[in-house]
Amino acid sequence: MGGRELLWRSLKSIGNTLTPATMTSSTSNGTVHEGVFAINKPTGITSAQVIRDVQTHFNPSHLFKPWFAQEQAKKDAETHNQRKKRNNWKARQQLQVKIGHGGTLDPLATGVLILGVGNGTKSLNQFLACTKSYETVLLFGAATDSYDTEGKIVARKPYAHVTREMVEEKLAQFRGKIMQRPPIFSAKRIQGKRLYEYAREGLPLPEGYKIEECALEVQELEMTEWMEGGSHAYQWPEAEAAKAEKDVAAKVLHLEREASVDDAERDKVAVDTTSGAKRKRAEEAETVNGVATEPTGAPSPKRTKSPPPPPNPEPVASGAIPVATATTSTDTTFASTSGVEEVPPEQQHMPTTTEQPQPAAAAKSPCPAPAVRLRMTVTSGFYVRSLCHDLGAAVGSLGIMAALVRTRQGDFELGVNTLWYEDLALGEGVWAPKVEGMLERWNAGEKRMAAKGREGGAEEEGRREEEEDGGVAGVGSARALAEDGGAEDTAAAAEVVERRSGQAKPAARARVRRNTSSEED
């Protein structure tokens, strides 16, 4: 065994005896609690705000006093040069419990948010690559700049044709390995700038750049509930994007290409019936009380101008779409087969100025569009908002995410081994035992994994030694057999020994072949 092999084994034995970074340690002031746990994030706040809230309760607690003592001892033991290297701004900040998260959640979303405490933050990267499970609600009929109900509406499309069977059929194309385009409100970068920064500033993407699709895997995807329009409490957002914002969104979000073949057919029917209505009105204009009239003059080859609009047109209620005009390039004109224009079903609920005024404090009427609840298990990098957007387009409509719950991430599952956010307000007597227990279980699991790693390393080392010994023995046996049976039997003898041991190294086999060739020559 060479000196380099001995050095490698010595270093490995030293590494196996080291304590894992996330393991709890003891000081003269008590046990230092570090590791990883999960909390149930509430809706309406960011993941960063959850960290700040947790720090507010952890900093003055008795549970983390030993951690503060340990960190202060580390600072006191620093050399002069180490203190000079420390960032002045950071040195002036008040010491807080070190906390990070293992994957952000949207403000709208709730559920499992993994937090690392102290040295446990070094283990958070493993949760960025693990699978996650979600439950979401998709609301049809509208698209927003953020793909959820928190954004501004940039387009509307019909939804009366969407059925449960249609959604079930289209879900199949989103299972397995797929390509997905992230939403504009995401942390992806283009030319060093986050996509959500472009969106917030209302800027188009740089010339020649677009949001690239990513390869992902959807391990499970199923519909758990179908909700007819008017039977649920989910609502479209009230904020409507300005025309400039809609134009930018139409390019960035690829709204122009989201019309399906069925949409094209409906558009064709609408154009045909609208032209039929125009012909019928032209014919009616040539009669008075059912009696044909003579034209007053020669027909003009030029098209007559349309009458000017009234000076004070009647306003349309917020969110309503005029019947005769489309607000965006994705709107569809509705007409009946009889040639008389009708109001589409999804607009019939919207009041106009001709109806009785409703009191300002009246409750909102239920959203007439259908909604669907989905459950899925996906790999890292998956955007549930993009799934809702793409599925809405797949059924010939539009879709936005109305609710999202992360039910599992890695080994942490909602309602099983997560801390309820509301427990923080109940005091340290409530949340401290739960956090302490979760950190201890995490560290116990890390110890078991480290022990398995050491066992696996020892088995691998033993296998390598057996391969080396078997290879050398195989060569010696082959040579002995060759001396007894002749040079021509050397290769056959080597094969017999290799079959018996099953562990001869390629280098040893090569030496046997070289020796055989030289003897035959």
N, C-alpha and C positions, 0 to 999 in steps of 0.2 A: 504494500500500500504506500503510495507516494506521499510526499509532504503536503502537497496541495489537497489531497483527499483528507488527510488528517486535520488540516486547518478547516476545511469545509465542515467536517463532522463536529469539530469543537465549537464553531460558530453556531451551528444548528442546535447543539445541546444547550448552549447559553440562551438562544432565542426561545427554546421550549420552556425554560424555567422562568421567563419573564411574566409578570402579571398582566392580563389584558388591560387595555386603556380604559375600558368602561367599568372595570371592577371596583366595587366599593372598597375604600381603604379606611384605616383608623388613625386617628390622631389623639393627642392628649386631651383634646376637647370633645371627643366623641367620634362617631362614624361619619365619614364623608360620603354623602349619597350622590352618585353620578350614574348616568345611564340613559335609557330611552323609555318613554312612556307615551301614551296617546290620550288626546282630549277630544271631546265632542264639540266641534266648533259650531257656534250659533250662526244664524243667518244675519246679514246686515253689517258685518264687520270683516275687515281683512285678516289674513293670516298673521301679518305683522302686528296688528292690534291685539290679537290673541296672545302673542309672545309678550307684549308690553303689559297686558293685564296679568298674565301669570307671574311675571317678574315683580309686579307690584305686591303680590301676595307672598311670593317666595322670599323676597329680600329681607323683610323683618321677622321671618319665621324662626322658630327654634330648630326646625328640622335641618335648615341649611346654615346654621351658625358654624358648624365644623368646616363646611366648605369655605366660608369666608376666612376662617382662621388659616386654613391651608393656603389659600391664594395670597393672603397677606404675608405669610411666611416665605412664600416664593418671591414676592416682591422685595422683601427685606434682604433676601440672600443674593440678590442680583449684584453684579459687579458694577463699577462705575461706567465701563464701556457699554454694558447691557442697558443701563438706565439712559445713556445718551442715545442709543439706537431706538429706544421706545419713542413712539410718536408723541410729541408734546400735547397735542389735543387729546389723545387717548389717555395720557397720564393724568390729565386734569379731570377726566370724567370720574364720577362716583362709581365705585365698584358695585356691580350687580351680578346676580346669578347668571352664568353664561347659558343661554338657551338659543336653539335654532330649530327649524322645522324641516321635515323630510319630504317636502312636496306641498306647494301652496294650494289653497282652495279659493275659488271665486267668492266675493262677498255674498253673492246670492246663495251659495252652496252651504250645506251643513254636513256634519259627519266627522269621520276619523281624520284628525290632524296629528301627525306624529311629531313629537318634540324630543330633542336631545338636551340633556342637562350636563354641564361641565364637559368632561372628556367624552361623554356620550355623543357630543356633536360630531366626533370623528367617525361615528358609525352610521351617520345619516345618509351617506351616499348609497349604501346598499338598498335603501328604500326608494331611491329614484328609479331603479331598474326592476323592481318587483311588480307583480300584477296587482291590479286594483279592481274593486267591484263598486258599481254605482247603481242608483235608482234615479231616474229622471222623468220629468213630465214634458212632453212636446205639445205645443199649442200651434195649430195650423192657421193659415190665412194671412200671415204677415211676416216680414223680415226686418230686422233691426241691424244697426251698424255693429253691435256687440254680440249678435246671435242669441241674445236672451232678452228678458223683459226689462232689463235695466237700461237698455239703450233707446235710441230714437228710431221710429219707424222710417224705413227708406223705401219700402215697396209693399204692395198688397196684391193678393191673387185670390181667385175663387177657391172655395173649399167644399162646396156642397157635394161635389162628386167623390170626395174622399170617404172610403169605407174601411171597416175593420179588415175585411178580406184583402183589400188592396195594400194596406199597411203590412199585413202578415206576409204577403207575397214579396214586397220590396225589401223586407228585412233580410232576406236571404243574401242579397248582394253586399251586405255590410258585415257578413260573418267571415271568419277566417282571416287570411292575409289580404289587406286592402291598402290602398293609397288614400291619404287624407290630407286636405289642405287646411292648415291652421287658420283660425279667425284673425281678423285684423287687430282685435284687442287681445294680443298675446305677447309673450316675452321674446319671440323670435327677433333676430337682428337683421337689418339690411343696411349696409354701409355703416356699421357700428351704432345704429340707432334702433331702439325697440320699435316694434310695429305699433304698439299702443300709443307711442309718442306721436307717430304720424297721424293716428286716428284722432287723438285729442286735439292736435293742432289743425286738423282739417286739411292736411297736406297729402297730395298724391305720392305714390311711391316714385323713387328716382327713375329716370328714363332707362328703359331696358331691364328693369328689375320687376319681379313678380313674386308672389308668395308661392314657394315651391311645395309640392306635395311630399309627404313623408310616408315611409313604409311602416305599417303597424299591423298588429294582430288582434282580432276580436275573438276571444276564446268562447264566450257565451253571449248571446243576445236574444232576448225574448220579450214579448209583450205580455204584461201582467194585468193590464186594465185598459178597457176602451171606454171613453167618456163622450157621450153625444153632446152636441152643442146645446148650451143652456142648462146642462145638468151639473156643471162644475163651477168652482169659484175662481178659476184662473182668468186673467184679463190681459188684453193687449196693452202695451204701454200707451200713455196719453200723449207723450211728446212726439211730435212729427218733425222729421229732419227738413231743413231748408233745401231748396232746389239744388244749390251748389253741392251740398253734402250728399244729396241723392245721386248726383252725377258722378261724384267721386266714388261713392259706394257701389254704383252700378259697374264701374270698371274694376275696382279692387275686389269686390265680392263676386264677380262673374255672374251678376244677375241677368245679363242679356241672354246667356246660354242655358238658363235653367228651365225653359219651357220644354215640355215633353211633346211627344207626337200627338197625344190626346189634346194638349193645349192648342197645337197648330190646327187640328181638325175643328175645335170649338171656335177658334178665331175665324176660320174659313166660313163656317156656318153663320157666324155673327155678321161677317161682311156681306154675305149673300142676302141674308134676311134684311139687313139695313138698307141695301140698295133696292130691295123690293119695296120697303116702306117708302123710300124716296119716290119711286115710280108711282105708287098708289097715291101719294100726296100730290104729285104732278097731275095725275088724271083728275083728282077731285078739284083741283084748281081751275080746270076748264069747264066746270059746270056750275050753275047757279040754281039751287033748289032742285037738283036732278035734271035740269034742262041744259043741253049743250049750248055754249055761247060762241059767237064769232070772234076771232081775234081782232083787236082794234087796229093793228098795223102789221106790216110785214115782219116776219120773224127775224130777229137780229142774230147774226152769226156769232156774236160775242156772248159769253156767259154773263147773265145778269148778276149784279152785286147782291150779296145777302144783306138783309136789313141790319142796321146797327143795333148793338145790344142796348137794352134799357139803361137809363142813367143810373138807377139804383137797383142793381140786381139783388134778388133775395139771397141772403147768406145761407150757407150750408153749415150744419152743426159740425163741431170739431170731430175729426175722425171719419166723417162721411165722405163718399166719393161721388161726384156728379155723374149722372147717368150718361150724358151725351159726350163727356170728355173724360180722358184718362189722365190721372195725375202723374203716372210714371210710364216708362216704356213697357212695363210688365202687366199693366192693367188690361182688362178685356172688356169689350163692349158687349152688352147683353141685349138680346132681342128675341121676341117670340116668333114662332113659325108663321103666325098670321100677319107678320109685317108691322105690328104695333110694338114699340119699345116698352120693355117692362123693367122694373127695378129688380136686380138680382136678389136672391133670398138672403144673402149675407148682409145686404144693406137695408132690408126692410125693418130691422130693429132700430135703426138710427133715426132719431127724431129730426124733423125739419121745422122751419119757422111756420109752416101751415098747420102744424099739430098744436095741441094744447101745451103751453109751457109747463115744464116740470119744476118743482121747487129745487133750489140750489142744494139743499141738504138731503135730497132724496138719495137712496142707495142706488148704486150702479146696477144696471140691468145685466143679467148673465151674458157672458160672451157666447155668441151664436156658433162659433167655430168648434169643431170637435177637438179633443185632446186625447193623448195616449200616454200610458205609463210604461216605461221600459226598464228592464233590468239587464245588466251586462257585466262581464269580466274582461278586462282589456290589459294590454301591455303598457309600458311606460311611454309617455309622449302623446297619449290619446286625448283628444278634446271632445268632450260630450256635446258642447255647443255646436261644433262642426257636424257631428252626427245628426243633431236635430235639424240643422240647416240643410244638410244634404238629403236627409230622408224626406223633408218637406218638398224639396225640388223633385225627388224621385217619384212622388205621387202626383205631380203636376200642380202643386201648390207651393206655398212657402211655409217655413216652420221656425219657431223660436223655442229656446229652452225656458220653461216657466218654473221649474224647481229642480234641485239636484241634491242628492245625499250620497256621500261616499260611505258605504257600509263596511268596507274592508280595505286594508292596505297591508300587504305582507301578512304577518301573524296577528295583527291587531284588528279586532272586529268590534263593530259598534254594539254596545250593550253587553259585551262579554268581558273585555279587558281595556276599557276606556274610562277616563274620568269625565264626569259631566261638568260642563262649564259652570253651571249654576252652583256646584259644590264650593267653588272658590268664595262666593259671597257668604257661605254659611260658616266660614271660619276655619282656622287651622285644625281644630279638633275634628272636623269632618273630612277635609281633603288630605291632610298630612298622612294618616294611616293608609289611605288608598294609594297615594303617590309613592310612599315608602315601599309598600308591597309590590307595586308594579316595577319599581327600580330593582328590588331584590330579585324578583323573578327574571327580569332581563339579565342581570348579572349572573344568576345561576345558569341560565341558558348559554351565556357566553363562555362560562367555565366548561360546560359540557362540550361545546363546540371546539374549544381549545384543546381539551383532552382527546377528543376524536382526531383532531388534526395531528397531535403528537403521536397517537397510535398509528394513524395512517402514514406518518413520516417514518416511523420505525419499521412498519411492514414494507414500505417502499425500499428502505435502506437494506433490509434483509433480502428482499428479492433481487436487488442489484448485486449483493454479495454472492448470492447463489448463482446468478447468471455468470459472474466473473469466474467463480470456482468451477461451475459446470463447463464453461467454455474451455478453460485450461485443461480440465480432466478429459474432455472430449478429444482435444488435440492429441494428448498423450496416449489415450487408448487407441486412437486411429493410427498413430505411428506404430504402436506395438503390434496391432493387427496387421499393418502393412508389412512389417518386418517378417512376420510369420507367413503371410500369404502372398507376398510379392508386391511390387510397386503398383501393378495394375489394380490391386484390390484396395488401394488407399482411400480413394473417393467413396467406394461402397462401404468401407468400414466406418468412415466419418459419418455417413448418413445413418448407419445403424446406431452409432453412439448418440447422434443428435436426436433420433427418434426416442431413444431410451430416456435421455435427460430432458429433452424438450426445452432446454434453456441455453443452448450454445449460442454464443454471441456471433454476430455477422463477421466481426474482425477475425475471430478464430476460424470460421468456415473459410474465409478468404485465404488465410495462411495455409490451410489444408490443401485448397485448390492450387495455390502457387507451388507448394512442395510436390504435389502430384505431377504437375506439368513438367517441372524440372526433372523428375525421375524418369518420366516417359521419354523425354528428349534424350 
